[in-house]
Amino acid sequence: MDFLPQTNDSLLVRTAAANRDEWMDLVSTVRAKNADGFRAYVRFVDDDRWHGATAEDLRSAIPDSDDGASVLFVADDVTLTTAGYPVMVIDLQEGRPAFRCVGADLWSVDNNLNLSNMDWEEFADDVDDHGVYTAAYQSPPADRSPSVARQIAMWPDQVAARRRLGEDFAAPRPVEHFVHFRWRRSADAAAADLRARGFAVDIGRRGLQLILTATRTETLTDASVAAFLTEVVDIVEARKGDYDGWGASVEVGGA
């Protein structure tokens, strides 16, 4: 029997086989902080084995743990074909009926249920006529970086080219990010932030510009690409850097 990853964070599992672009946009939406600094703390699961899985299949695949999350999130066909990306929320404690939550407000369900700040019914009883929860208080959305959107838009072409070369997208490999800075103080601050997230960082100079290179081992699943792009771009642009793209080797399956 296959099991889902064991983690203290909530899982967000993709069960829809299609809609890759929408899945990546959902990952970016969930991964990004809102204007008040809140975000969901989830681990994204993008694995063909779970395409078409039911809620009961997924419940049965949760490893036994006293420290696991109390909820499971699912991105099914409805999620990825509906405005707002209404993610299915599954109760792992008492098996109560599922409800849905728009992707941008998943942080509220994740944070409050896993910390026992709110009860299940406070969310489940507050859904709209379509069974979807939207936070009553709408904090202003954080502006999504055009750099993230641009990089994600280019990813499908990379997928096609890598697939022709026999790419194993789930294989870990170093991923390099390239960022331009004008001021050394800004580059040093970004470097410190990135190192705290597990990146190896080098800063060089090209003419009048500083070039920061940040490297960390990643997989290249759709979810991981969207997640690391959001993470890195948020960090460097907060320090006034100009994100210039990323690169990674092709890892051939079975090699």
Secondary structure as UniProt FT lines:
FT   STRAND          10..14
FT   HELIX           20..31
FT   TURN            35..36
FT   STRAND          42..45
FT   HELIX           48..50
FT   TURN            51..52
FT   HELIX           55..60
FT   STRAND          71..75
FT   HELIX           77..80
FT   TURN            83..84
FT   STRAND          86..91
FT   STRAND          99..102
FT   HELIX           103..105
FT   HELIX           106..114
FT   TURN            115..116
FT   HELIX           120..124
FT   TURN            125..126
FT   TURN            129..130
FT   STRAND          132..133
FT   HELIX           146..164
FT   TURN            165..166
FT   TURN            169..170
FT   STRAND          173..181
FT   HELIX           184..196
FT   TURN            197..198
FT   STRAND          200..206
FT   TURN            207..208
FT   STRAND          209..218
FT   HELIX           222..238
FT   TURN            239..240
FT   STRAND          242..248
FT   TURN            253..254
//
